[in-house]
Amino acid sequence: MKKVYALCEGRHQMPKEVEGAIFSNTMNPLDIEGMEKIASDKLEGVRSLTLYVTGLSVALVAVINICHQKGIELVLMHFDRSTGNYYPQCVK
């Protein structure tokens, strides 16, 4: 199953293809294990993930760790302020 998520809810305007967010806007960035559990649960059964990066590096690393553990293909989408568009970065 392929999914398209934002990293964190409510931080930026997202393209229409985004189906939701991995994390709510009320997470605790000091709880790394808890964040990885949330990401793991959200990504259950996912084989390919396009993730719109919305800041908070601790959350991003949690998702990268889970994708690595589960063998999920991951493409990060970064915002380009000069064009107002997103551009991809494959995680290998």
matplotlib code that plots the C-alpha trace (Angstrom):
import matplotlib.pyplot as plt

x = [0.0, 1.3, 0.5, 1.1, 1.3, 2.5, 4.9, 3.0, -0.6, -1.5, 1.9, 1.6, -0.8, -0.5, -1.2, -4.4, -2.7, -1.8, -4.0, -3.3, -0.3, 1.9, 1.8, -0.7, 0.3, 0.4, 3.1, 6.0, 9.3, 11.2, 9.4, 11.4, 10.1, 6.5, 7.0, 8.4, 5.4, 3.0, 4.9, 5.0, 1.3, 0.4, 2.6, 1.4, 1.0, 2.5, 5.1, 5.8, 5.5, 5.7, 6.2, 5.8, 8.4, 6.9, 9.8, 10.6, 13.7, 13.1, 9.8, 11.4, 14.1, 11.5, 9.7, 12.9, 13.9, 10.5, 10.7, 14.1, 13.0, 10.0, 11.6, 9.2, 10.3, 10.5, 10.5, 10.7, 9.0, 10.7, 9.3, 11.1, 10.3, 11.6, 9.1, 6.3, 6.6, 7.8, 10.7, 11.5, 14.4, 14.6, 15.9, 18.0]
y = [0.0, 3.5, 6.5, 10.2, 11.9, 15.2, 14.7, 16.9, 18.0, 21.7, 23.2, 24.2, 24.1, 20.7, 19.6, 17.8, 14.4, 14.4, 12.0, 13.1, 13.4, 10.9, 13.1, 15.4, 19.0, 18.1, 15.4, 15.4, 15.8, 14.5, 11.1, 9.4, 5.9, 7.2, 9.0, 5.8, 3.8, 6.3, 6.2, 2.4, 2.1, 4.7, 3.0, -0.6, -2.3, 0.6, -0.4, 3.1, 6.5, 10.0, 12.3, 16.0, 17.3, 20.0, 20.6, 19.0, 16.9, 14.6, 13.5, 13.1, 10.9, 8.8, 8.2, 7.5, 4.9, 3.1, 3.1, 1.6, -1.1, -2.0, -1.8, 1.0, 2.9, 6.6, 9.8, 13.1, 16.2, 19.5, 23.0, 25.4, 28.9, 30.5, 28.6, 27.7, 24.1, 20.9, 18.8, 15.1, 13.5, 9.7, 8.0, 5.0]
z = [0.0, -0.9, 1.4, 1.2, 4.6, 6.1, 9.0, 11.5, 11.4, 10.9, 10.4, 6.7, 3.8, 2.2, -1.4, -2.1, -2.4, 1.3, 3.2, 6.7, 9.0, 10.9, 14.1, 15.6, 16.6, 20.3, 20.4, 22.9, 21.0, 24.0, 23.8, 21.0, 21.8, 21.9, 18.5, 16.9, 18.3, 16.7, 13.4, 13.5, 14.1, 11.4, 8.9, 9.5, 6.1, 4.2, 1.6, 0.1, 1.7, 0.3, 3.3, 3.2, 5.7, 7.9, 10.3, 13.7, 12.9, 15.9, 14.3, 10.9, 12.2, 14.1, 10.7, 8.9, 11.6, 11.3, 7.5, 7.7, 10.2, 8.1, 4.7, 3.6, 0.5, 1.5, -0.5, 1.4, 0.0, 0.9, 0.4, -1.8, -0.6, -3.8, -6.1, -3.6, -4.7, -3.1, -4.4, -3.7, -1.9, -2.0, 1.2, 0.4]

ax = plt.figure().add_subplot(projection="3d")
ax.plot(x, y, z, "-o")
ax.set_aspect("equal")
plt.show()
